[in-house]
Amino acid sequence: MVTPSLPRLGAVVVDAGAQGRIGEFRGVSGPYWSLRPLGGGREWEAEPAIVRPATPEERMRAGVARDNARSRGARP
């Protein structure tokens, strides 16, 4: 299995192993990559082989969802 190249810090990626969850790349934790929800929240670890860059549409959809949650007073 080939490990993909490391994304830049803060890059928006999709974790296919977490039902397509979208997050921000935060660094490396052992054999895993640390991701965080857009806008903050609890980090999770992802298998690098199943993480890919988010498309522009996915980034926009995640940003809109984050902004809508903030407008309802939700916290990350």
HELIX and SHEET records of a PDB file:
HELIX    1   1 ALA A   16  ALA A   18  5                                   3    
HELIX    2   2 PRO A   48  ILE A   50  5                                   3    
HELIX    3   3 PRO A   56  SER A   71  1                                  16    
SHEET    1   A 5 TRP A  44  ALA A  46  0                                        
SHEET    2   A 5 TYR A  32  PRO A  37 -1                                        
SHEET    3   A 5 ARG A  21  SER A  29 -1                                        
SHEET    4   A 5 VAL A  12  ASP A  15 -1                                        
SHEET    5   A 5 VAL A  51  PRO A  53 -1                                        
END                                                                             
